[in-house]
Amino acid sequence: MMTAKECRTRMKPMDKLVVLARGLGTRMQASDGGAALETQQARAADAGMKGMMPVAGGRPFMDYVLHEAAEAGLTKVCLVIAPEHLAVREYYGRLAMRRITVEYAVQERPRGTADAVAAAEAFAGADPFAVINGDNLYPTAAFAALRAAAGPAGAFFRREPLIAGGNIPPERVAKFALVQAGADGRLVKIVEKPGPAELAAAGADACVSMNCWRFGPEIFEAARRIAPSPRGELELTDAVQYAVDTLGVRFEVLRMSAGVLDLSCRGDVAEVGRRLAKVEVQL
């Protein structure tokens, strides 16, 4: 049985999306013998704007991200960016769009993913909203599942289909946070940086987190209350765990058997471009 709070949230259709696009992009910037980039791609990488990197046919990667969201009915978008990312505002300010509207929230300093979500509080208000990484391209089915959820939820990806259907190598997937669900299908724990024993115990059908969430306003309280991680950042996974353990928020675990395209490193660019070559973007 749903709580009164979950009932109120369920009555509100989710049409808002927050995209975490402020990242420093240090792995893209590194000149460590990685793949060579075209001039425009290199500029976007060096500026920490991975989402604005031109891929198939010259369109920014972010266009494809927003296209998939629009396909699922998410129409109000907030891009969380750095103060200096004026090129993002300029690009979407002049782009003709009929399916989505784009707003912006500024994360003044790179203080972590929970801090980035907190920057979008005015945009989200009391409404349910989705949160994703700006350097991942999620399938439309993941957005649709989040929209259909009865309340707070996460779209989590089974490891084997994630590897088979996307461009993320197994060694990278092995570093992703593991998701543990209870018998009721609700999130119990997120295991960051799982070790070999934890990976083996989880089994081949284990799900990992790719930061694909449906939140209510409780996440902002959680983001304000958590302490910095050992890396010195306010981590979204810590905020979610705090919401579960302390605030009593019940996150539905949505298990996805699909791939995700990841634009984390320079070596990802060519393969991502190849896979998107035939996609017709409609915003």
C-alpha positions as protocol buffer text, in pm:
chain_id: "A"
residue {
  index: 1
  type: MET
  ca { x: 0 y: 0 z: 0 }
}
residue {
  index: 2
  type: MET
  ca { x: 132 y: 345 z: -94 }
}
residue {
  index: 3
  type: THR
  ca { x: 180 y: 610 z: 170 }
}
residue {
  index: 4
  type: ALA
  ca { x: -16 y: 937 z: 151 }
}
residue {
  index: 5
  type: LYS
  ca { x: 299 y: 1112 z: 29 }
}
residue {
  index: 6
  type: GLU
  ca { x: 347 y: 854 z: -247 }
}
residue {
  index: 7
  type: CYS
  ca { x: -18 y: 893 z: -350 }
}
residue {
  index: 8
  type: ARG
  ca { x: 22 y: 1269 z: -385 }
}
residue {
  index: 9
  type: THR
  ca { x: 340 y: 1224 z: -588 }
}
residue {
  index: 10
  type: ARG
  ca { x: 177 y: 961 z: -810 }
}
residue {
  index: 11
  type: MET
  ca { x: -102 y: 1201 z: -905 }
}
residue {
  index: 12
  type: LYS
  ca { x: 150 y: 1442 z: -1059 }
}
residue {
  index: 13
  type: PRO
  ca { x: 262 y: 1337 z: -1407 }
}
residue {
  index: 14
  type: MET
  ca { x: 639 y: 1357 z: -1436 }
}
residue {
  index: 15
  type: ASP
  ca { x: 750 y: 1579 z: -1721 }
}
residue {
  index: 16
  type: LYS
  ca { x: 1065 y: 1735 z: -1571 }
}
residue {
  index: 17
  type: LEU
  ca { x: 1422 y: 1623 z: -1631 }
}
residue {
  index: 18
  type: VAL
  ca { x: 1743 y: 1745 z: -1465 }
}
residue {
  index: 19
  type: VAL
  ca { x: 2063 y: 1674 z: -1659 }
}
residue {
  index: 20
  type: LEU
  ca { x: 2391 y: 1684 z: -1467 }
}
residue {
  index: 21
  type: ALA
  ca { x: 2611 y: 1853 z: -1727 }
}
residue {
  index: 22
  type: ARG
  ca { x: 2862 y: 2047 z: -1520 }
}
residue {
  index: 23
  type: GLY
  ca { x: 3130 y: 1775 z: -1489 }
}
residue {
  index: 24
  type: LEU
  ca { x: 3495 y: 1869 z: -1522 }
}
residue {
  index: 25
  type: GLY
  ca { x: 3550 y: 1606 z: -1789 }
}
residue {
  index: 26
  type: THR
  ca { x: 3904 y: 1538 z: -1671 }
}
residue {
  index: 27
  type: ARG
  ca { x: 3917 y: 1199 z: -1844 }
}
residue {
  index: 28
  type: MET
  ca { x: 3831 y: 1372 z: -2172 }
}
residue {
  index: 29
  type: GLN
  ca { x: 4091 y: 1641 z: -2117 }
}
residue {
  index: 30
  type: ALA
  ca { x: 4376 y: 1400 z: -2044 }
}
residue {
  index: 31
  type: SER
  ca { x: 4639 y: 1387 z: -2317 }
}
residue {
  index: 32
  type: ASP
  ca { x: 4757 y: 1038 z: -2231 }
}
residue {
  index: 33
  type: GLY
  ca { x: 4778 y: 887 z: -2574 }
}
residue {
  index: 34
  type: GLY
  ca { x: 4401 y: 853 z: -2605 }
}
residue {
  index: 35
  type: ALA
  ca { x: 4204 y: 888 z: -2924 }
}
residue {
  index: 36
  type: ALA
  ca { x: 4261 y: 1200 z: -3132 }
}
residue {
  index: 37
  type: LEU
  ca { x: 3966 y: 1438 z: -3153 }
}
residue {
  index: 38
  type: GLU
  ca { x: 3846 y: 1684 z: -3412 }
}
residue {
  index: 39
  type: THR
  ca { x: 3896 y: 2052 z: -3330 }
}
residue {
  index: 40
  type: GLN
  ca { x: 3538 y: 2114 z: -3211 }
}
residue {
  index: 41
  type: GLN
  ca { x: 3537 y: 1795 z: -3009 }
}
residue {
  index: 42
  type: ALA
  ca { x: 3866 y: 1884 z: -2844 }
}
residue {
  index: 43
  type: ARG
  ca { x: 3740 y: 2231 z: -2751 }
}
residue {
  index: 44
  type: ALA
  ca { x: 3429 y: 2085 z: -2587 }
}
residue {
  index: 45
  type: ALA
  ca { x: 3639 y: 1824 z: -2404 }
}
residue {
  index: 46
  type: ASP
  ca { x: 3894 y: 2077 z: -2280 }
}
residue {
  index: 47
  type: ALA
  ca { x: 3614 y: 2305 z: -2157 }
}
residue {
  index: 48
  type: GLY
  ca { x: 3459 y: 2021 z: -1955 }
}
residue {
  index: 49
  type: MET
  ca { x: 3144 y: 2019 z: -2172 }
}
residue {
  index: 50
  type: LYS
  ca { x: 3128 y: 1655 z: -2279 }
}
residue {
  index: 51
  type: GLY
  ca { x: 2760 y: 1685 z: -2361 }
}
residue {
  index: 52
  type: MET
  ca { x: 2832 y: 1952 z: -2619 }
}
residue {
  index: 53
  type: MET
  ca { x: 3088 y: 1741 z: -2801 }
}
residue {
  index: 54
  type: PRO
  ca { x: 2986 y: 1698 z: -3167 }
}
residue {
  index: 55
  type: VAL
  ca { x: 2922 y: 1337 z: -3258 }
}
residue {
  index: 56
  type: ALA
  ca { x: 2733 y: 1183 z: -3551 }
}
residue {
  index: 57
  type: GLY
  ca { x: 2686 y: 1444 z: -3822 }
}
residue {
  index: 58
  type: GLY
  ca { x: 2817 y: 1723 z: -3601 }
}
residue {
  index: 59
  type: ARG
  ca { x: 2526 y: 1742 z: -3354 }
}
residue {
  index: 60
  type: PRO
  ca { x: 2617 y: 1765 z: -2985 }
}
residue {
  index: 61
  type: PHE
  ca { x: 2584 y: 1447 z: -2784 }
}
residue {
  index: 62
  type: MET
  ca { x: 2337 y: 1628 z: -2558 }
}
residue {
  index: 63
  type: ASP
  ca { x: 2089 y: 1655 z: -2846 }
}
residue {
  index: 64
  type: TYR
  ca { x: 2064 y: 1276 z: -2859 }
}
residue {
  index: 65
  type: VAL
  ca { x: 2023 y: 1257 z: -2481 }
}
residue {
  index: 66
  type: LEU
  ca { x: 1735 y: 1504 z: -2490 }
}
residue {
  index: 67
  type: HIS
  ca { x: 1581 y: 1333 z: -2793 }
}
residue {
  index: 68
  type: GLU
  ca { x: 1546 y: 1006 z: -2600 }
}
residue {
  index: 69
  type: ALA
  ca { x: 1392 y: 1190 z: -2306 }
}
residue {
  index: 70
  type: ALA
  ca { x: 1145 y: 1367 z: -2533 }
}
residue {
  index: 71
  type: GLU
  ca { x: 1049 y: 1034 z: -2690 }
}
residue {
  index: 72
  type: ALA
  ca { x: 930 y: 924 z: -2344 }
}
residue {
  index: 73
  type: GLY
  ca { x: 734 y: 1244 z: -2275 }
}
residue {
  index: 74
  type: LEU
  ca { x: 981 y: 1446 z: -2067 }
}
residue {
  index: 75
  type: THR
  ca { x: 929 y: 1798 z: -2196 }
}
residue {
  index: 76
  type: LYS
  ca { x: 1078 y: 2035 z: -1935 }
}
residue {
  index: 77
  type: VAL
  ca { x: 1455 y: 2013 z: -1911 }
}
residue {
  index: 78
  type: CYS
  ca { x: 1700 y: 2177 z: -1672 }
}
residue {
  index: 79
  type: LEU
  ca { x: 2069 y: 2157 z: -1761 }
}
residue {
  index: 80
  type: VAL
  ca { x: 2297 y: 2194 z: -1459 }
}
residue {
  index: 81
  type: ILE
  ca { x: 2606 y: 2371 z: -1590 }
}
residue {
  index: 82
  type: ALA
  ca { x: 2908 y: 2568 z: -1473 }
}
residue {
  index: 83
  type: PRO
  ca { x: 2905 y: 2950 z: -1468 }
}
residue {
  index: 84
  type: GLU
  ca { x: 3144 y: 2961 z: -1764 }
}
residue {
  index: 85
  type: HIS
  ca { x: 2943 y: 2727 z: -1987 }
}
residue {
  index: 86
  type: LEU
  ca { x: 2790 y: 3007 z: -2190 }
}
residue {
  index: 87
  type: ALA
  ca { x: 2819 y: 2806 z: -2510 }
}
residue {
  index: 88
  type: VAL
  ca { x: 2547 y: 2570 z: -2382 }
}
residue {
  index: 89
  type: ARG
  ca { x: 2304 y: 2858 z: -2331 }
}
residue {
  index: 90
  type: GLU
  ca { x: 2392 y: 3008 z: -2669 }
}
residue {
  index: 91
  type: TYR
  ca { x: 2342 y: 2681 z: -2855 }
}
residue {
  index: 92
  type: TYR
  ca { x: 2000 y: 2594 z: -2710 }
}
residue {
  index: 93
  type: GLY
  ca { x: 1896 y: 2958 z: -2714 }
}
residue {
  index: 94
  type: ARG
  ca { x: 1909 y: 2964 z: -3092 }
}
residue {
  index: 95
  type: LEU
  ca { x: 1795 y: 2606 z: -3157 }
}
residue {
  index: 96
  type: ALA
  ca { x: 1437 y: 2563 z: -3276 }
}
residue {
  index: 97
  type: MET
  ca { x: 1264 y: 2313 z: -3046 }
}
residue {
  index: 98
  type: ARG
  ca { x: 902 y: 2201 z: -3049 }
}
residue {
  index: 99
  type: ARG
  ca { x: 899 y: 1908 z: -2805 }
}
residue {
  index: 100
  type: ILE
  ca { x: 1104 y: 2039 z: -2512 }
}
residue {
  index: 101
  type: THR
  ca { x: 1190 y: 2357 z: -2327 }
}
residue {
  index: 102
  type: VAL
  ca { x: 1533 y: 2408 z: -2175 }
}
residue {
  index: 103
  type: GLU
  ca { x: 1620 y: 2595 z: -1856 }
}
residue {
  index: 104
  type: TYR
  ca { x: 1948 y: 2619 z: -1667 }
}
residue {
  index: 105
  type: ALA
  ca { x: 2076 y: 2585 z: -1313 }
}
residue {
  index: 106
  type: VAL
  ca { x: 2429 y: 2689 z: -1224 }
}
residue {
  index: 107
  type: GLN
  ca { x: 2646 y: 2480 z: -996 }
}
residue {
  index: 108
  type: GLU
  ca { x: 2901 y: 2737 z: -888 }
}
residue {
  index: 109
  type: ARG
  ca { x: 3172 y: 2489 z: -792 }
}
residue {
  index: 110
  type: PRO
  ca { x: 3217 y: 2119 z: -874 }
}
residue {
  index: 111
  type: ARG
  ca { x: 3116 y: 1995 z: -529 }
}
residue {
  index: 112
  type: GLY
  ca { x: 2964 y: 1664 z: -638 }
}
residue {
  index: 113
  type: THR
  ca { x: 2652 y: 1515 z: -793 }
}
residue {
  index: 114
  type: ALA
  ca { x: 2425 y: 1573 z: -492 }
}
residue {
  index: 115
  type: ASP
  ca { x: 2523 y: 1940 z: -496 }
}
residue {
  index: 116
  type: ALA
  ca { x: 2448 y: 1950 z: -869 }
}
residue {
  index: 117
  type: VAL
  ca { x: 2097 y: 1814 z: -810 }
}
residue {
  index: 118
  type: ALA
  ca { x: 2046 y: 2068 z: -530 }
}
residue {
  index: 119
  type: ALA
  ca { x: 2124 y: 2346 z: -778 }
}
residue {
  index: 120
  type: ALA
  ca { x: 1804 y: 2252 z: -966 }
}
residue {
  index: 121
  type: GLU
  ca { x: 1570 y: 2279 z: -664 }
}
residue {
  index: 122
  type: ALA
  ca { x: 1395 y: 2592 z: -790 }
}
residue {
  index: 123
  type: PHE
  ca { x: 1329 y: 2421 z: -1125 }
}
residue {
  index: 124
  type: ALA
  ca { x: 1191 y: 2102 z: -968 }
}
residue {
  index: 125
  type: GLY
  ca { x: 985 y: 2261 z: -692 }
}
residue {
  index: 126
  type: ALA
  ca { x: 748 y: 2006 z: -537 }
}
residue {
  index: 127
  type: ASP
  ca { x: 710 y: 1807 z: -860 }
}
residue {
  index: 128
  type: PRO
  ca { x: 854 y: 1464 z: -934 }
}
residue {
  index: 129
  type: PHE
  ca { x: 1152 y: 1484 z: -1169 }
}
residue {
  index: 130
  type: ALA
  ca { x: 1408 y: 1263 z: -1337 }
}
residue {
  index: 131
  type: VAL
  ca { x: 1785 y: 1301 z: -1299 }
}
residue {
  index: 132
  type: ILE
  ca { x: 2048 y: 1169 z: -1538 }
}
residue {
  index: 133
  type: ASN
  ca { x: 2415 y: 1215 z: -1622 }
}
residue {
  index: 134
  type: GLY
  ca { x: 2487 y: 1441 z: -1917 }
}
residue {
  index: 135
  type: ASP
  ca { x: 2750 y: 1207 z: -2057 }
}
residue {
  index: 136
  type: ASN
  ca { x: 2526 y: 899 z: -2076 }
}
residue {
  index: 137
  type: LEU
  ca { x: 2264 y: 821 z: -2341 }
}
residue {
  index: 138
  type: TYR
  ca { x: 1989 y: 616 z: -2177 }
}
residue {
  index: 139
  type: PRO
  ca { x: 1723 y: 420 z: -2368 }
}
residue {
  index: 140
  type: THR
  ca { x: 1375 y: 564 z: -2397 }
}
residue {
  index: 141
  type: ALA
  ca { x: 1247 y: 261 z: -2204 }
}
residue {
  index: 142
  type: ALA
  ca { x: 1434 y: 378 z: -1893 }
}
residue {
  index: 143
  type: PHE
  ca { x: 1266 y: 719 z: -1902 }
}
residue {
  index: 144
  type: ALA
  ca { x: 927 y: 557 z: -1968 }
}
residue {
  index: 145
  type: ALA
  ca { x: 973 y: 327 z: -1669 }
}
residue {
  index: 146
  type: LEU
  ca { x: 1057 y: 622 z: -1444 }
}
residue {
  index: 147
  type: ARG
  ca { x: 750 y: 812 z: -1564 }
}
residue {
  index: 148
  type: ALA
  ca { x: 527 y: 511 z: -1496 }
}
residue {
  index: 149
  type: ALA
  ca { x: 665 y: 455 z: -1145 }
}
residue {
  index: 150
  type: ALA
  ca { x: 439 y: 520 z: -847 }
}
residue {
  index: 151
  type: GLY
  ca { x: 694 y: 743 z: -673 }
}
residue {
  index: 152
  type: PRO
  ca { x: 1070 y: 769 z: -618 }
}
residue {
  index: 153
  type: ALA
  ca { x: 1255 y: 512 z: -825 }
}
residue {
  index: 154
  type: GLY
  ca { x: 1578 y: 427 z: -997 }
}
residue {
  index: 155
  type: ALA
  ca { x: 1628 y: 269 z: -1338 }
}
residue {
  index: 156
  type: PHE
  ca { x: 1911 y: 23 z: -1279 }
}
residue {
  index: 157
  type: PHE
  ca { x: 2085 y: -182 z: -1543 }
}
residue {
  index: 158
  type: ARG
  ca { x: 2160 y: -553 z: -1545 }
}
residue {
  index: 159
  type: ARG
  ca { x: 2532 y: -591 z: -1601 }
}
residue {
  index: 160
  type: GLU
  ca { x: 2535 y: -839 z: -1888 }
}
residue {
  index: 161
  type: PRO
  ca { x: 2276 y: -660 z: -2110 }
}
residue {
  index: 162
  type: LEU
  ca { x: 2445 y: -329 z: -2024 }
}
residue {
  index: 163
  type: ILE
  ca { x: 2776 y: -459 z: -2158 }
}
residue {
  index: 164
  type: ALA
  ca { x: 2620 y: -633 z: -2459 }
}
residue {
  index: 165
  type: GLY
  ca { x: 2400 y: -342 z: -2567 }
}
residue {
  index: 166
  type: GLY
  ca { x: 2619 y: -41 z: -2498 }
}
residue {
  index: 167
  type: ASN
  ca { x: 2978 y: 68 z: -2545 }
}
residue {
  index: 168
  type: ILE
  ca { x: 3095 y: 26 z: -2184 }
}
residue {
  index: 169
  type: PRO
  ca { x: 3366 y: -238 z: -2136 }
}
residue {
  index: 170
  type: PRO
  ca { x: 3328 y: -497 z: -1858 }
}
residue {
  index: 171
  type: GLU
  ca { x: 3617 y: -355 z: -1655 }
}
residue {
  index: 172
  type: ARG
  ca { x: 3443 y: -17 z: -1639 }
}
residue {
  index: 173
  type: VAL
  ca { x: 3106 y: -171 z: -1552 }
}
residue {
  index: 174
  type: ALA
  ca { x: 3275 y: -363 z: -1269 }
}
residue {
  index: 175
  type: LYS
  ca { x: 3347 y: -30 z: -1099 }
}
residue {
  index: 176
  type: PHE
  ca { x: 2984 y: 89 z: -1105 }
}
residue {
  index: 177
  type: ALA
  ca { x: 2779 y: 92 z: -786 }
}
residue {
  index: 178
  type: LEU
  ca { x: 2584 y: -227 z: -716 }
}
residue {
  index: 179
  type: VAL
  ca { x: 2218 y: -208 z: -620 }
}
residue {
  index: 180
  type: GLN
  ca { x: 2067 y: -423 z: -346 }
}
residue {
  index: 181
  type: ALA
  ca { x: 1689 y: -455 z: -331 }
}
residue {
  index: 182
  type: GLY
  ca { x: 1465 y: -600 z: -63 }
}
residue {
  index: 183
  type: ALA
  ca { x: 1196 y: -863 z: -106 }
}
residue {
  index: 184
  type: ASP
  ca { x: 946 y: -582 z: -171 }
}
residue {
  index: 185
  type: GLY
  ca { x: 1143 y: -458 z: -473 }
}
residue {
  index: 186
  type: ARG
  ca { x: 1256 y: -142 z: -295 }
}
residue {
  index: 187
  type: LEU
  ca { x: 1611 y: -14 z: -271 }
}
residue {
  index: 188
  type: VAL
  ca { x: 1800 y: -122 z: 39 }
}
residue {
  index: 189
  type: LYS
  ca { x: 2159 y: -28 z: -32 }
}
residue {
  index: 190
  type: ILE
  ca { x: 2393 y: 109 z: -297 }
}
residue {
  index: 191
  type: VAL
  ca { x: 2741 y: -45 z: -282 }
}
residue {
  index: 192
  type: GLU
  ca { x: 2997 y: 199 z: -421 }
}
residue {
  index: 193
  type: LYS
  ca { x: 3316 y: 62 z: -575 }
}
residue {
  index: 194
  type: PRO
  ca { x: 3229 y: -307 z: -512 }
}
residue {
  index: 195
  type: GLY
  ca { x: 3519 y: -546 z: -464 }
}
residue {
  index: 196
  type: PRO
  ca { x: 3566 y: -884 z: -635 }
}
residue {
  index: 197
  type: ALA
  ca { x: 3389 y: -1070 z: -355 }
}
residue {
  index: 198
  type: GLU
  ca { x: 3085 y: -840 z: -370 }
}
residue {
  index: 199
  type: LEU
  ca { x: 3068 y: -869 z: -749 }
}
residue {
  index: 200
  type: ALA
  ca { x: 3085 y: -1248 z: -731 }
}
residue {
  index: 201
  type: ALA
  ca { x: 2818 y: -1263 z: -461 }
}
residue {
  index: 202
  type: ALA
  ca { x: 2586 y: -1037 z: -661 }
}
residue {
  index: 203
  type: GLY
  ca { x: 2588 y: -1272 z: -959 }
}
residue {
  index: 204
  type: ALA
  ca { x: 2546 y: -1214 z: -1331 }
}
residue {
  index: 205
  type: ASP
  ca { x: 2194 y: -1072 z: -1293 }
}
residue {
  index: 206
  type: ALA
  ca { x: 2306 y: -793 z: -1059 }
}
residue {
  index: 207
  type: CYS
  ca { x: 2203 y: -438 z: -1140 }
}
residue {
  index: 208
  type: VAL
  ca { x: 2426 y: -134 z: -1134 }
}
residue {
  index: 209
  type: SER
  ca { x: 2345 y: 233 z: -1094 }
}
residue {
  index: 210
  type: MET
  ca { x: 2397 y: 467 z: -1388 }
}
residue {
  index: 211
  type: ASN
  ca { x: 2249 y: 772 z: -1211 }
}
residue {
  index: 212
  type: CYS
  ca { x: 1907 y: 741 z: -1371 }
}
residue {
  index: 213
  type: TRP
  ca { x: 1655 y: 844 z: -1105 }
}
residue {
  index: 214
  type: ARG
  ca { x: 1305 y: 963 z: -1032 }
}
residue {
  index: 215
  type: PHE
  ca { x: 1303 y: 1192 z: -728 }
}
residue {
  index: 216
  type: GLY
  ca { x: 1063 y: 1392 z: -519 }
}
residue {
  index: 217
  type: PRO
  ca { x: 1154 y: 1701 z: -315 }
}
residue {
  index: 218
  type: GLU
  ca { x: 1288 y: 1484 z: -30 }
}
residue {
  index: 219
  type: ILE
  ca { x: 1615 y: 1445 z: -220 }
}
residue {
  index: 220
  type: PHE
  ca { x: 1696 y: 1813 z: -159 }
}
residue {
  index: 221
  type: GLU
  ca { x: 1673 y: 1768 z: 216 }
}
residue {
  index: 222
  type: ALA
  ca { x: 1898 y: 1463 z: 189 }
}
residue {
  index: 223
  type: ALA
  ca { x: 2150 y: 1654 z: -22 }
}
residue {
  index: 224
  type: ARG
  ca { x: 2168 y: 1926 z: 243 }
}
residue {
  index: 225
  type: ARG
  ca { x: 2224 y: 1683 z: 528 }
}
residue {
  index: 226
  type: ILE
  ca { x: 2497 y: 1454 z: 397 }
}
residue {
  index: 227
  type: ALA
  ca { x: 2867 y: 1506 z: 462 }
}
residue {
  index: 228
  type: PRO
  ca { x: 3133 y: 1512 z: 190 }
}
residue {
  index: 229
  type: SER
  ca { x: 3265 y: 1175 z: 79 }
}
residue {
  index: 230
  type: PRO
  ca { x: 3631 y: 1074 z: 115 }
}
residue {
  index: 231
  type: ARG
  ca { x: 3680 y: 1241 z: -225 }
}
residue {
  index: 232
  type: GLY
  ca { x: 3558 y: 1567 z: -72 }
}
residue {
  index: 233
  type: GLU
  ca { x: 3236 y: 1571 z: -274 }
}
residue {
  index: 234
  type: LEU
  ca { x: 2865 y: 1560 z: -195 }
}
residue {
  index: 235
  type: GLU
  ca { x: 2770 y: 1237 z: -369 }
}
residue {
  index: 236
  type: LEU
  ca { x: 2422 y: 1165 z: -503 }
}
residue {
  index: 237
  type: THR
  ca { x: 2447 y: 800 z: -398 }
}
residue {
  index: 238
  type: ASP
  ca { x: 2509 y: 916 z: -39 }
}
residue {
  index: 239
  type: ALA
  ca { x: 2204 y: 1142 z: -58 }
}
residue {
  index: 240
  type: VAL
  ca { x: 1991 y: 853 z: -185 }
}
residue {
  index: 241
  type: GLN
  ca { x: 2118 y: 625 z: 92 }
}
residue {
  index: 242
  type: TYR
  ca { x: 2042 y: 895 z: 349 }
}
residue {
  index: 243
  type: ALA
  ca { x: 1692 y: 934 z: 206 }
}
residue {
  index: 244
  type: VAL
  ca { x: 1637 y: 558 z: 243 }
}
residue {
  index: 245
  type: ASP
  ca { x: 1792 y: 513 z: 587 }
}
residue {
  index: 246
  type: THR
  ca { x: 1692 y: 836 z: 762 }
}
residue {
  index: 247
  type: LEU
  ca { x: 1403 y: 996 z: 574 }
}
residue {
  index: 248
  type: GLY
  ca { x: 1222 y: 671 z: 501 }
}
residue {
  index: 249
  type: VAL
  ca { x: 1197 y: 728 z: 126 }
}
residue {
  index: 250
  type: ARG
  ca { x: 1115 y: 405 z: -58 }
}
residue {
  index: 251
  type: PHE
  ca { x: 1277 y: 383 z: -401 }
}
residue {
  index: 252
  type: GLU
  ca { x: 1131 y: 135 z: -646 }
}
residue {
  index: 253
  type: VAL
  ca { x: 1401 y: -71 z: -821 }
}
residue {
  index: 254
  type: LEU
  ca { x: 1334 y: -77 z: -1195 }
}
residue {
  index: 255
  type: ARG
  ca { x: 1549 y: -344 z: -1360 }
}
residue {
  index: 256
  type: MET
  ca { x: 1650 y: -261 z: -1715 }
}
residue {
  index: 257
  type: SER
  ca { x: 1788 y: -508 z: -1969 }
}
residue {
  index: 258
  type: ALA
  ca { x: 1941 y: -259 z: -2208 }
}
residue {
  index: 259
  type: GLY
  ca { x: 2260 y: -84 z: -2303 }
}
residue {
  index: 260
  type: VAL
  ca { x: 2370 y: 272 z: -2232 }
}
residue {
  index: 261
  type: LEU
  ca { x: 2609 y: 478 z: -2441 }
}
residue {
  index: 262
  type: ASP
  ca { x: 2883 y: 634 z: -2232 }
}
residue {
  index: 263
  type: LEU
  ca { x: 3090 y: 937 z: -2337 }
}
residue {
  index: 264
  type: SER
  ca { x: 3338 y: 938 z: -2051 }
}
residue {
  index: 265
  type: CYS
  ca { x: 3670 y: 906 z: -2232 }
}
residue {
  index: 266
  type: ARG
  ca { x: 3820 y: 1014 z: -2562 }
}
residue {
  index: 267
  type: GLY
  ca { x: 3822 y: 653 z: -2672 }
}
residue {
  index: 268
  type: ASP
  ca { x: 3440 y: 649 z: -2652 }
}
residue {
  index: 269
  type: VAL
  ca { x: 3384 y: 922 z: -2912 }
}
residue {
  index: 270
  type: ALA
  ca { x: 3423 y: 725 z: -3235 }
}
residue {
  index: 271
  type: GLU
  ca { x: 3204 y: 432 z: -3126 }
}
residue {
  index: 272
  type: VAL
  ca { x: 2932 y: 662 z: -2990 }
}
residue {
  index: 273
  type: GLY
  ca { x: 2932 y: 854 z: -3318 }
}
residue {
  index: 274
  type: ARG
  ca { x: 2904 y: 532 z: -3518 }
}
residue {
  index: 275
  type: ARG
  ca { x: 2605 y: 412 z: -3316 }
}
residue {
  index: 276
  type: LEU
  ca { x: 2421 y: 742 z: -3346 }
}
residue {
  index: 277
  type: ALA
  ca { x: 2488 y: 798 z: -3717 }
}
residue {
  index: 278
  type: LYS
  ca { x: 2135 y: 702 z: -3826 }
}
residue {
  index: 279
  type: VAL
  ca { x: 1940 y: 859 z: -3539 }
}
residue {
  index: 280
  type: GLU
  ca { x: 1716 y: 1148 z: -3646 }
}
residue {
  index: 281
  type: VAL
  ca { x: 1705 y: 1394 z: -3358 }
}
residue {
  index: 282
  type: GLN
  ca { x: 1374 y: 1564 z: -3287 }
}
residue {
  index: 283
  type: LEU
  ca { x: 1364 y: 1822 z: -3010 }
}
